[in-house]
Amino acid sequence: MQASTVAVCICTYKRPAGLRHLLTCLASQTFTDVPAPKISVIVADNEGNPESRHICSEFRRKHFRSLTYVYEYRRGISYARNACLDNLPAKTDFVAMIDDDEAPDVAWLNHLLLAQSRSDADVVVGPTFPEFQKGTPAWIRDSGFFLKPENHSRFTDLQADPPAATCNVLVNATIFSTPGLRFDPKLALSGGEDKLLFQDIKLRGYTFVWAANAKVTEFISRERATFGYMWREQYRRGSVKYYVKRRLKVSNRLKLFVLVPKFLARAMANILAGCYGVVTQLLRDREDRSALALSAFVIADGIGSILGLLHLKSRHYLRWKP
């Protein structure tokens, strides 16, 4: 097995401490199952923070021969992600993506590359586990809301067709040479840009596989570990569903006329199911706050879906994630 070249793409915004910790983890990667790859790092800063630029310069001197810092002045996650892709070094074999509030396991890249070599998949996806601050309510910890993907214990190692997101993924770099395969700028402020792109990639026939041991930890701040934030996040997820489905599945007006009533009916069904779940849980065990919240989030998803149908997507990334 030959050593590969891997470009690690990181988008950052107002998290210099998180960026430093992430780069430290990347500098400590170990490889026991595959030849150590040549690693390059691309950091797209959507703030233009001098401290983040300094951190990148420091790690370039001490750890990475190839570390590219890019200031992306256009506000929004899609622009930052595309800035990373537009600055990939020549002859990159694989693109790994991870966020600035995460820390990879010491053998993260090893396991992503191992799964790729064993399956020859075009896209390799790993699990992301939340790490909560002290004092986070138990019901939030137990809810599973922050697991990515949700219920990922149902996937077995090397299982095909897992859902993919930019928090933990390895992609064959040749995919991004295909015209049009970029993160949609219309989702720059709402998010959902990675869901759209990876579903598009899957529909084009590229293969996906699960790497159970390629683990990443996401740090959940107190500001995010609240019912209010979780409700808004589920609403945001719902608000982009119609746009994603329309982009992927509607090629003419007839298909649009079929999609709209089906989508609306499903959103209404979610609202009713969520309301039923909340009432049932209140009658059964109102102390189970996790079950109550998860039912409420089904309502948020339905409401977001309806407003997204009316082209009222959430503008989550005007504030970015705290």
C-alpha positions in Angstrom: 0.0 0.0 0.0 1.4 3.4 -1.1 1.4 6.4 1.1 -1.3 8.9 0.2 -1.6 12.6 0.3 -4.4 14.0 2.6 -5.6 17.6 2.8 -7.5 18.3 6.0 -10.0 21.1 5.5 -11.1 23.2 8.5 -13.5 26.1 8.6 -13.2 28.4 11.6 -15.1 31.4 13.0 -14.4 33.0 16.4 -12.9 29.9 17.9 -9.1 30.4 18.0 -8.8 28.1 21.1 -10.7 25.4 19.4 -8.6 25.8 16.2 -5.4 25.5 18.3 -6.6 22.3 20.0 -7.7 20.8 16.7 -4.4 21.5 15.0 -2.6 20.0 18.0 -4.6 16.8 17.6 -3.9 16.7 13.9 -0.1 17.1 14.6 -0.3 14.1 16.9 -1.9 11.6 14.5 -0.5 8.1 14.5 -0.6 5.5 11.7 -0.3 1.8 12.6 -2.5 0.2 9.8 -1.6 2.3 6.8 1.5 4.1 5.6 1.7 7.6 7.1 0.3 10.0 4.6 1.6 13.4 3.5 -0.7 15.7 5.4 -1.6 19.3 4.3 -4.0 21.5 6.2 -6.3 24.3 4.8 -7.9 26.6 7.3 -10.6 28.9 6.0 -11.2 31.7 8.5 -14.6 33.4 8.0 -13.8 36.1 10.5 -10.3 37.2 9.6 -9.1 36.8 13.2 -5.4 37.8 13.7 -5.1 35.3 16.5 -6.2 32.4 14.2 -3.8 33.6 11.5 -1.0 33.6 14.1 -1.9 30.1 15.3 -1.7 28.8 11.7 1.7 30.4 11.2 2.9 28.8 14.4 1.8 25.3 13.3 3.1 25.8 9.9 6.6 26.4 11.3 6.5 23.7 13.9 4.3 20.9 12.5 3.0 21.1 9.0 5.1 21.8 5.9 1.9 22.6 4.1 -0.6 24.7 6.0 -2.7 27.2 4.0 -4.5 30.0 5.8 -7.3 31.6 3.8 -9.5 34.6 4.9 -12.9 34.1 3.3 -14.6 37.5 3.7 -18.0 36.4 2.3 -20.1 35.5 5.3 -21.4 32.0 5.5 -20.4 28.3 5.9 -20.7 27.4 2.2 -18.2 30.1 1.2 -15.7 29.0 3.9 -16.0 25.3 2.8 -15.6 26.2 -0.8 -12.5 28.3 0.0 -10.9 25.1 1.4 -11.7 23.1 -1.7 -10.4 25.9 -3.9 -7.0 25.8 -2.2 -6.3 22.1 -2.2 -2.7 21.3 -3.1 -2.0 19.7 -6.4 -2.0 15.9 -6.5 -4.1 15.6 -3.3 -5.5 12.1 -3.0 -8.1 12.5 -0.3 -9.8 15.4 1.4 -10.7 15.1 5.1 -13.1 17.5 6.7 -13.5 18.4 10.4 -14.8 21.4 12.4 -13.1 23.8 14.7 -15.1 22.7 17.7 -13.9 19.1 17.4 -11.0 16.9 18.3 -10.1 13.8 16.4 -8.9 10.6 18.0 -5.2 10.1 17.7 -5.8 7.4 15.0 -8.6 9.3 13.3 -6.9 9.6 9.8 -5.5 6.1 10.2 -8.9 4.6 10.5 -10.4 6.7 7.7 -7.7 5.6 5.3 -7.9 2.0 6.5 -11.6 1.9 5.8 -11.0 3.4 2.4 -8.3 0.9 1.5 -10.4 -2.0 2.6 -13.5 -0.9 0.8 -12.2 1.3 -2.1 -15.1 3.7 -1.2 -15.2 7.2 -2.6 -16.4 8.7 0.7 -15.6 7.4 4.2 -17.7 8.6 7.2 -16.9 8.3 10.9 -18.8 8.9 14.1 -18.9 12.2 16.1 -19.5 12.0 19.8 -20.5 15.0 21.9 -18.5 16.1 25.0 -20.5 18.3 27.3 -19.3 20.9 29.8 -19.7 20.2 33.5 -23.2 21.0 34.7 -25.0 20.0 31.5 -28.4 18.6 32.4 -28.6 14.8 32.2 -31.6 14.9 29.9 -29.6 16.7 27.3 -26.7 14.2 27.6 -29.2 11.3 27.3 -31.2 12.6 24.4 -28.7 11.6 21.7 -29.4 14.9 20.0 -25.8 15.8 19.4 -24.7 12.5 18.1 -23.6 12.6 14.4 -25.1 10.8 12.7 -28.0 10.1 15.0 -28.2 6.5 16.3 -24.9 5.7 14.6 -24.6 2.6 16.8 -26.8 0.9 14.2 -24.0 1.1 11.6 -21.4 -1.7 11.5 -17.8 -1.2 10.4 -17.5 -0.9 6.6 -21.3 -0.8 6.2 -22.3 0.9 3.0 -24.3 4.1 2.5 -24.1 5.9 5.8 -25.2 9.6 5.9 -22.2 12.0 5.6 -21.5 15.4 7.0 -18.4 17.6 7.1 -17.8 17.0 10.8 -16.0 13.7 10.1 -15.5 12.5 6.5 -12.8 11.5 4.0 -13.5 12.1 0.3 -11.7 11.1 -2.8 -10.3 14.4 -4.1 -11.1 13.6 -7.7 -14.8 14.1 -6.9 -14.2 17.8 -6.4 -12.8 18.2 -9.9 -16.3 17.5 -11.2 -17.9 20.8 -12.4 -20.6 22.0 -10.0 -19.7 19.8 -7.1 -19.3 22.6 -4.5 -21.2 23.7 -1.4 -24.3 25.7 -2.4 -23.9 29.4 -1.6 -27.7 29.7 -1.2 -27.3 27.6 2.0 -24.4 29.7 3.3 -26.4 31.2 6.2 -28.8 28.4 6.8 -26.6 25.3 6.8 -27.6 22.1 5.1 -24.9 22.7 2.5 -23.1 19.5 3.4 -26.3 17.4 3.3 -27.1 18.7 -0.2 -23.6 18.1 -1.5 -23.1 14.6 -0.1 -26.6 13.5 -1.3 -25.7 14.9 -4.7 -22.5 12.9 -4.7 -24.3 9.7 -3.7 -26.9 10.2 -6.5 -24.0 10.4 -9.0 -23.1 6.8 -8.1 -20.1 7.4 -5.8 -19.8 4.8 -2.9 -20.0 5.6 0.8 -18.7 3.4 3.7 -18.8 3.6 7.5 -15.5 3.7 9.5 -16.6 2.9 13.1 -13.2 3.5 14.6 -12.5 6.9 13.0 -13.8 8.8 16.1 -14.2 12.5 16.6 -15.3 14.4 19.7 -17.4 17.6 19.4 -17.3 20.0 22.3 -20.8 21.2 23.2 -20.8 24.6 24.9 -23.3 25.6 27.7 -24.9 27.9 25.2 -25.7 25.1 22.9 -26.7 22.6 25.6 -30.1 24.2 26.1 -33.6 23.3 25.0 -33.9 26.7 23.1 -30.7 26.1 21.1 -31.7 22.5 20.3 -35.2 23.6 19.2 -33.7 26.2 16.9 -31.2 23.7 15.5 -34.0 21.2 14.7 -36.0 24.0 13.1 -33.0 24.9 11.0 -32.6 21.4 9.8 -36.2 21.3 8.8 -36.1 24.6 7.1 -33.6 23.4 4.4 -35.2 20.1 3.6 -37.4 21.4 0.9 -34.6 23.2 -0.9 -32.4 20.1 -0.8 -35.2 17.9 -2.1 -36.1 20.3 -4.8 -32.4 20.7 -6.0 -31.9 16.9 -6.1 -35.2 15.6 -7.3 -37.1 18.2 -9.3 -36.2 18.5 -13.0 -39.5 19.9 -14.3 -42.8 21.5 -13.2 -44.7 18.2 -13.0 -42.3 16.8 -10.5 -42.5 20.0 -8.5 -46.3 19.7 -8.4 -45.9 16.2 -7.0 -43.2 17.2 -4.5 -44.9 20.2 -2.9 -48.1 18.5 -1.6 -46.2 15.3 -0.5 -43.7 17.5 1.3 -46.3 19.6 3.0 -48.3 16.5 4.1 -45.2 15.0 5.6 -44.4 18.2 7.5 -47.9 18.4 8.9 -47.7 14.8 9.9 -44.5 15.5 11.8 -46.2 18.4 13.7 -49.2 16.2 14.6 -46.9 13.3 15.6 -44.8 15.6 17.7 -47.8 17.0 19.4 -49.1 13.5 20.1 -45.8 12.5 21.4 -45.6 15.5 23.8 -49.1 14.9 25.2 -48.6 11.2 25.5 -45.3 11.7 27.3 -46.8 14.2 29.7 -49.5 11.7 30.6 -47.1 8.8 30.9 -44.0 10.3 32.5 -43.5 14.0 32.5 -40.3 13.6 34.4 -38.6 12.1 31.3 -37.5 15.4 29.9 -35.4 13.8 27.2 -38.4 12.0 25.6 -40.5 15.2 25.9 -37.8 17.3 24.2 -37.3 14.8 21.4 -41.1 14.9 20.7 -41.0 18.7 20.7 -38.1 18.7 18.2 -40.3 16.7 15.8 -42.7 19.7 15.9 -39.8 22.1 15.3 -38.7 20.0 12.3 -42.3 20.2 10.9 -42.6 23.9 11.4 -39.2 24.5 9.9 -40.1 22.4 6.9 -43.2 24.4 6.2 -41.5 27.7 6.4 -38.7 26.4 4.3 -41.3 25.5 1.7 -42.3 29.2 1.8 -38.6 30.0 1.2 -38.1 31.2 4.8 -35.0 29.3 5.7 -33.2 29.8 9.0 -30.3 32.2 8.9 -28.4 30.3 11.5 -24.9 31.3 10.4 -25.5 35.0 10.7 -24.6 34.2 14.3 -22.7 31.0 13.7 -22.5 28.4 16.4 -21.6 29.8 19.8 
